[in-house]
């Protein structure tokens, strides 16, 4: 789809240990379609990348391993995911067409010799807090689960910025660092994880981490994305450092544009109405019909040549 994007990823992977490929929206299919390309995985392989970390709940790892080993079909993976994590599909991972591309990326990485990880720790953490929340509510703490998390599980990072269970990337960074060791790794995650003052790149080390952002809107139209980011990061400090590269993707092309820092892009002009709209998931735009019905990957038999 884009030789230039593949070349950029390869070059950054040669320079750094970690490449964070930031998905600017889990709802825009062209973004993940641009990332889930054979050229990209081949370029990362040539640069020495050995691991790919995905924003998929960690308890999906057995299903992903079985799929990549040819022991189950793609449909089995989707059904397990949708049964175990219906909320994730609404908020973090997108819908079925998005997950088709996510699984395609995992398969391409696997074919290029990478170990693929389901890295998202938050679902397990949320489940572990359900019972304490119920106890808290029974004792008179009549608040919603989200309000409980905000009240009891919000902390500050070393730079003073505020994080919640949803935005604290320290457990994710620990997971990545432990499994990658000294190897090179690619991380396909929401771009917001690198757009705060103490995000994933700062925790892993800015000297060894490069960020690339992919959006489905051109440079002059990015404010809508940042209403979403601001909504999910209330109380957090946006990053003043731009990514190494930024790309625009639609169903036909991938185009590079000059990157800007998250702090520069918002410039304080996010309207409260926009924040409330983004909180509610009222996007107003959908991916084109042509891109929302791409064929799901077909699981090849392990006996067939790759």
N, C-alpha and C positions, 0 to 999 in steps of 0.2 A: 504493500500500500504506500509506503514511504521509505525509500532507501535512506533519505536524510535522517529520519528518526532512528533507524537502525544504526547508522553510522555514529550518531550522537550518543546513543546508549553504549555502543561498543567503546567509543573513545573515553567516555566518563568511567566506564567499568575498568578500563586499563589504568586510569589515573587514581581511582579510589577503591576502597574495599567494598563499600555499599553504594548501590544506586537505588534511590527511592523514586519510583515511577508514580507520580501523584495523579490519581483519578479525580478530576474536578467535580464530577457528579456521578453518583451511582445510578442515576436515572437516564443518562444520555448514552444510548447504545454506541454511537460512533466513537466515543472515547475509549471504551474497552476494546472495541473492534480494532482501533488503530494500534493498541498495545498488544493484542493477541495475534501477532503476525509471525510467521516463520522466520522472516528476515531479522526481526528483533531478537528472537531466541538464539538464532545462529550467531548473531553479532555478539551477544552476551557470552555465549559459549566460547567463541574465539578469544574473547578478552579474559577468559579464565573463570567465569562465574560458575559456581558449583551448587548454589542453592537459590530457590525462589520461595519467598514468603508471601502468602495471600491473606487478604482480610476475610477469612472464613473461620467460623468457630472451631476451636481446637478439637472438640469431640467429633468432628467430621473427618479427622485424619484416617481412621480405619477404613471408612467408606472410600475416601480418595485413594488410599493405597490399593484397595481392592480393585477399584476402577482402572487405575494405571497398570495394574498387573493383569488386566484382562479377565478378572474373575466376576465382575458385575458389569451391567450395561449402564450407559449414561442415565437412562430413565430411573434406574434404581438409586443412583446417587441423588438425583433431583428430588425424588419422593422422600428419601430419608431426610434430606436437608429441609424440605418444606414441612415435614411432620415435626421435626425436632426444633426448628427455628422459624416459625411463621413470622414472628416479629422482626427478625433480622431481615427477612425478605422485604418487609415494608419500609425499613429505615436504613439499613446499612448495605445490603447486598443487591438490591434491585429486584427485578422480576425474572421470570424464566428466560426470556431472550438474553438478559444480562448474564445470567448464570451459565447459559450455553457457551458464551464467549469466555467466561471465566474458566470453565472446564477445558475449553480449547487451549487456552494459555497454559494450563497445567499440563496438558498432554504434550504440547510443543516443547515445553521446558523438559519434561521427562524424556522425550525423544532426543533431546540435546544433552542428556547426561546429568541433568540437575535433579537434586532432591527437592521435592515440592512439599511445603509445609502449610497446614492450616494454622494460622498464627494468632487468631483473635481470641484473647483470654476473657473478654468481657462477659460473654454469655454465662460461663461457669461461675464467674464472680457474682453476677446478678442472681443466679439461682441460689447461691450460698447465702445471700442476704435476704431471701424471701421470708424465711422463718423468723429471723430477728426482727424484721419489719412487722410481721404479724403479732409478735409478742409486744412490740412497741405500741402498736395500734390498740391492742387489748388493754394496755395500761393507761390509755387515755390520749395517746399521741395520734389524734385523728387527722392525719395528713395522707396525701396520696403517696404511692411508692416512690414516684419521682421526687416529691418534696422531701420524703424521708432520706433519700440518697443525697439530696442537696444539703440537708441539715446535718447528717451524720457522716457522710463520706466525701466531703470536700476538703481539699488540703492545698497547701501552697508549695510551689516549686522553689528551688534554691534562689531563683531570681525574683521571687516575690509574686509571680503570677499565680492565678487561681486555677485549679484543675478539679475535675470531678472524676468519678469512676469511668465516665465515658471518654474523657479527654486526657487522662494521665497515661502517658506512653512509657513510663518506666518499666512496667511488667512486660510490655511488648519488646522493648529494647533488650531487656535481660534475656527473653526467650530467643531473640534473634542472635544476640552475641554468643550465647551458650552453644547454640547449634552450628553457627557458622565458624566459630573458632577463628582461625587465621585465614579462612577461605574467603573468596569474594562471593557476594550475594546480591540478588536483586529483590526489591520489596515492592509489590504492587498493592498500594493502599490508598485510601482517601487522601487527597492533597492536603486537607486540613491538618493531618498529623505532622506535616512539616512546616505549617504556616503560623506557628506560634513562637513566642520568644524562647520557649524551652520545649521544643517539639522533638520528634524522633531523631532528626539529624543532629540536634544539639546533644542529645543524650548519648547517641552512638559515637559522636565526635565529628564536628564539622570538618576537621582535617582529613577525615577518611570517608565522608558521606557526601554524595552529590544528589541534588534533587532535579527531577524533570517533571513538569506539569503538563497535562493534556486536558484541554477543555473543548466544549462544542460551541463556544462563542468566540468571536474574534476579539482582539485586544481592546477595542473601544467599547465592548459590550459586557465586560466582566463583572459589573457591579451586582448583577442578579446572583451570580455565584457567591459573592461575598456576603450577601444578605443571609444566605444559607449558612455559610461558615460562621458568621457572627452569631447567628441564632444557636448554633451547636457549641459555641465557645464563649457563652456569656461569662463575663468576668475574666476572660483570658486576655493576654497581651499579644497582639499580632506581631509577626516577625518583620523586622526591618531589612532582612537580607533577602534578595531575590533568588529564585531558583537558578540553576546553571543554564537551563533552557526551558522554553515554553512553546507549546504547539496547539494549534487549532485543528480540530478534526470534524469532518462531516462524513456523509456516506460515500462521498466521491474523492475527497482529497485530505491530505494532512499538510498543514502549512505552519512554518515556524514564524514566531514573532518575538519581539524584544521582551524579555521577562521583566516583571516588576515585583517588588516586595508586596506582601499582603497588606502591610501597614500603609503603603503608598496608594494602593488601589482603593481602599475604602475611604480614606481621607475624612472620616467623621460624618459622611453624608448618607449613612444608612438610615432610612426612615423606619420608625417603629412599626408602621403599618406593614412594611416589607418584612420586618422580623416576624411579626405575628403570622403573616401569610406563609413564610418559609417554615415556621414551626409546625403549621398545620399541614404542610406538604402540598399546598396549593400552588403548583408549579406553573400551570397555564400553558406549558409547551410540552409536546411529546415528540419522541423520535419519529422519523418518517415511517409510514407503513412498510416501506420496502425494507427498512433495516430491522424492524421489530419481529420479523418472522423468518429469520435466517435458520437454515437447517441445523438441527442439533448434531453434534459430533457422533459418529458411528463408532462404537467400540470395536476395534480390530481384534481378532483372535491373536493370542500370544504366539501362535504358530505362524502367523503371516509375517512376511518381511516388512520392515519399516522403511 
